[in-house]
Structure formats: structure tokens, C-alpha cells
Amino acid sequence: MSSVEPRLKFVTCASTAGLHRMAYWEWGDPDNDRVLLCVHGLTRTGRDFDPLAQALCAEYRVVCPDVVGRGRSDWLLDANSYVVPQYVADMVTLIARLAPARLDWVGTSMGGLIGLGLTGMAALSAQLRPDRGASGPDQVSYLSLGKVVLNDIGPALNLDGLARIGEYVGQDIQFASFDQAVQYVRQVSQGFGPHDAAGWEALTRYVFVQQGQQWVKHYDLRIAQPFALQTPEATVAAEALLWQAWDHLAHPVLVLRGAQSDILRADTVRDMLARNPHAQSLQFEGVGHAPSLRSPDQIHAIRQFLLAD
């Protein structure tokens, strides 16, 4: 695998409370207008995609943002803005910066929801402004994703799985050594599947940071606040919007599922395939939520899907 390192860049985004910088890691030719945007899960960072990016950066400019509040990105002034609509708005700003001729998407968990949210907003804009939907020198072409990989996420959300994640997201846990942080990540992330010692260290390196003599979580613990306020009623309303977005995905979609996932149910995958003729699915045994996309078989599956004619 290539030893190339990513370039760290920043883009300035806006929220109702002001401006913030979102960090992103860029791999491959910076002039390549074929872009693969890889968006991570709730408490993770863009560096989760290092092995996948290395495998694809010869064909794509691979861009892996640290969603606001995580990693090298700023923290929001208003914790109530740690929600998918804000993340979608930030991605729109980033995409405008990247100016891709073609945009493909890989989204793990929350990253998949952001992709669906982006699709839903683009579809709504096209409906409200049909005169702007066509391409041309004097017309705005609304954002349309190309191929999409949804990693262990779909329009139907399993409340039990969300509750499990909610138990640890906002916990203020500190460790005296990096090794202790690795053991913690290994404990709460068993759904990532089997990894060797080096793999677990890699999965820890960018989600814990050393402050003084302690290792602390490399994200704003306040992201747990809006997450904890989700009600069953709000979840039902969100699912309706997500299904509408799913129905509007007009290009090939690959749905990945961990066989032991407590977030993406097998029956949800069946419903997704029945509703969207462009979709296909693949399940990984011995994995829960979510496949880490670091193993050779997972990387091969994504590469084969994205590069197929």
C-alpha cells in the first residue's frame, strides 16, 4: 500500500452562531476533478479512511473531512447545531470549494445520513426551482451525487443501537497513557470487527489527543446533547425524510452491512433494495456497527464498485 500522506486543508463554514473552520484531508492529485468524498461516523475523524484513500487516490482526489466538532475542525459555539442539517450545509460549502466534475460519496453511519440529507435537500431545491435544474451556461446545476456507498446505515434507524452509542458519546473519559485509550476504543468499538494491535492503534490515534499528561477524546463532548434529545416521534419524522432522499438516489448505490449490526437491520436493507433499483448490498460476517473499511476485502469491494463502468 502507498506510503503517501494526505494534505491537511481547511474551509470556512457558517452556522447560526457564526463562522467555523472545517478541516479536511486530501489525497491524490489536487487538480483531479473526479472527487470521492468520505465522511465518517459520529465520534470519528476523516483519518478513518486512510487505507481506503490510499487505495483510491490514483483514480480520485479523495477528500476526508473532520466533521465540525471532531478532530482538527473547530467546535461549534452552539451545541444545538451539532445536527445533520448543519453538517449538510458544511459539506455544501466544501463541495463548492472542491468544484468536482464528478462527486462520489462514501459515508459511514452518520456520514451516510449526511449524504442522504444532501440528496434530499438537492431534490427539494430542484422541485422548488425546476427552471434551474437543467445544466447550461446560464443555469445552476443542482448538486447530484454520483455513486454512493452507505456503510452500515439506512433510512430506518434502530433506536436500541442508537441508545448504545448514546451511552458513551458524551462521557468525559481521560487516560494516563495511549495504550489505555486503545483498550477503551477496542472495548466500545467491537462492532468494527477484528483488528490486530496496529489496527486498533490506528483507530485510536486520531480520536484521542494528548493534553498535558492525559489522553482525552478528540471531539467536542457536547455533540451528545442534541443526540440525547432525540425522541421516537422525531426519529419517525426523520426516517420519512430519509426514505424520500433514498428514493431520489439516481445512480448506483452500494449498501454495506455488518452481519451483527444493531443499527442497520437486515429487513431495512431488503426494503432499501426493493425501493431503489440502483441499489445493491454486501454483508460482512464477524462485524457489527460499523465495518471499519480498513480490511483488504472491504477496500476491494468498495474499489470494485466505484471503478466499475
N, C-alpha and C positions, 0 to 999 in steps of 0.2 A: 504494500500500500504506500502511496506517495507520502513523503515527509513534509510536503508544502504546508505552510502555516497561513491562517486567514488574516485578512486586513480588518482592523477594528475601525469602524466609522460611526458617525452619529448623525441623526436627523432631528430637527426641532419640530415638535408637535404641539398641539393646543388642546387644553381641556377647559372646562368652565371655570377653573380656579387659576388659570394662567398657562404658561408655557413650560414644557419639559423636554428633555433630550432622551431619545430612544437610541440605544446602542445597537449596532448590527455587525455581524461578522460576515465578511465577503470572501468568497473563494473563486478562483478561476480568473479568466480574462475580464478585466473591468469594462471592456468595450463590447463584450458579448451581450447582445440584446435578447438572447434566449435565457430567461431568468427562472430559476427554481427557488421559490420562497418556502423555507422550512420553519414552522412555528411550533414551539414547544408546549409542554403541559403546564399545569397550574403553578408549581413551585420550582420549575426547572429553568434552564437558560438555553440560549442558542448553541452553546457548545455541546449539547447533547448530540448534535448532528455531525460532529467532526468526522467519524468514519464514513457516513453516507456522503457528506460533501466531498471528501477526498476521492470517493469512488465516482463522482459525477462531475467534478469541476472541469474536466476536459471538454465536456459537452455543454455545460451550463455555466452561467455565472450564478453560483449558489449563494443565497443570502439568508442568514440565520439570525433574526433579531432576538435581543433580550427584551421580552415584553415589559412595558413600563412597570417599575416596582421590583424588577428582578435583575440580577447580575450587574452589568455595568450601566444600566439605564437609571435615570432619575427616579425618585419616589414621587408620587403624586401628593399635592398639598391636601387634597380632599380624598379621604379613603373611600368615600361612596362612589368615586369614579372608577374603582377597580372592577369594572364590569365589561362585558363583551362589546357593547356599542362604543365605548371609549377605545378599546383595543382595535376594533374595526377602523375607527377614524384614524388611529395612528398608522395602521397598515396602508390606508389610502394615501396618507402623506408620504410614506416610504415608497410606495409604488410610483407615485408621481416623481419622486427623486430618481428612481431606477429607470423609468421610461422604457419598459420592456416591449419588444415587438411580440413576444410570446411569454405568457406567465403561467407556469405550472406550480402546483401547491402540494406540500406535504405538511399535514397538521396532526400532531399527536394530542389526543384528548382535548384540552382547551384550545389548542392550535387548530384542531378540526372545527370546533364550534366557531372560531373566528372566521375561518374560511366559509362556512355556511352563512354566517352573518353578513359577510361581504357579498356573497352571492345574492342573498335576499335583498340587501339594500340596492344593489345594482339592478336587480329585476324590477324593484319598485320604482326606481328612477326612470327606467326605460318605459314603464307603463304610464307614468305621470307626464313624461316628455317624449312621446313617440316620435316627434319630429326630429329629435336629437339622437335617435337610436341608430340611424344609418351612418356609415363611415363616408367621409368625404372631406375635401379641404376646408369647407366652411361649416362642418358639423362636428359635434362632440361624439366620440365613440365611447359608450359606457363600458366600464371595466367588465371583462368576461374572463373567467379563469379557463385555462386550458385543461390539461389532465390534472386530476386531483387524487391524492392519496389521503384517506381518512384512517388514522391509526387508533383503533380501539375506541371509536366514538361514533355516535349516530344521532338522529333527531330525537330518539326516545332516551330519556335519562333514568338510570336506575337509582332511586333515592337511597337504597341501602348502601350502594357503593359510594355515593356522594357523602353520606354520613361518615363512612370510614375515613375518607380523605379529610373531612372536616375536623376529625378528632385531633389531627396533628399539625394542620396548616399553620395555626396561629400560636402554637406553643413556643415560648421563649426558652429554647434549649441551647446550652453552651457546653463546650467540651474543652478539656485541657490539652488534648492532642488531636492531630489529624486522624490518627488511627481510630480514636473513639468516634469521631464524626463518620468515618467509613462504616463502622459497625452499626451506627444508627441508621444511615441511609440503607444499608443492607437489610435492616430489620423492617423499616417502613415501606421498602420498595421491592418486596419479594415478588410482586407481580411482574417485575421486569424480566423475570426468568433467570436461568443460571448464568453466572459470570465468574470468571476467575478473579484472583485478588487484584490484578491490574485493572480489570474491568470495573470492579467496584470502586477502586480508587479514582478512575476516570469519571465515574458517575457522581463522585463526591466533590471533585476538585473545584468545580465551578458553582456549586450550590452551597458551599460553606466557605467562609473567608476568615482569615485570622485578624482579630482585633486585640492588640496587646498580647496577653498570654492566653487568650481564649479563641476558640473556633466557633463562629456564630453563623446562623443561616444568612445566605446571601440574597435575601429578599425582604421586602417590607412586610412585617408580620400583619400589618393592617389589611392585607389582601383577604384575610379571613373574615373581616367584618361584613362586607356585602354577601360573601359566600354563606355565612351563617344565617343571614336574613331570608334566605330562600324558603318559600312556603310551598306546600303541594299545589296550591292554586296558581302561584307564579310559575311553577315548573310546567304545569299543563299549558299555560298560555305560551311559554317559551317553546315548548315542543311543537305547538301548532305552527309557529313561525319557522321553526327549523325544518319541519316537514315541507312547508311551502318552498323554502330555499332548496331543499334536496330535490324537489321535483323540477327545479329550474336548472339544475346542473346539466348542461347540454353536451358535454364532452366525456370521454372515458373516465370512470371513477373506479379506484381500487379501494375496497374496504378491508382493512386488516383487523383481525381479532385474535386476542389471546384466548386460548381454549378455556381457561379458568377465569375469564374476565368477570368482574362484578359491576362493571359499568356498561359495557355493550353486550346485551343479551343475544343469544343465538336467534331467537324469534324476531328481534329487531332487524338483524341482518337479512333474514328471509323477507321481511316486509320491505326493506330498502331495495332489495333486488327485484321484487315484484313491481315496485312503483317506478323505478328508473331503469329503462332498458340499456342505458350506457354503463351500468354498474356490474362489477364482478367482485368476488370476495376471496379471501385467503385466510386460513386459520393456522395459528402456530401452537403446537402442542407444548405442554410444560410451561406455559406463560399465562399470566393473568393480565392485569391492567398496569402498564401497557407494554407491548413489545418495545424494547429499547432502540430498535433499528440499528444495532451495532454488530450483530452476528452476521457471518457471511451469507447465510440463507435468507435472512430478512433483507439485507442490502441487495442481494441478487434479484429478489422478487421485485423490489421497487425499481431497480435499474432496468430490468427486463420490461416492466410495464411502461415506464416513462419513455424509453427509447424505441419501443415498438412503433411501426408505422401505423 
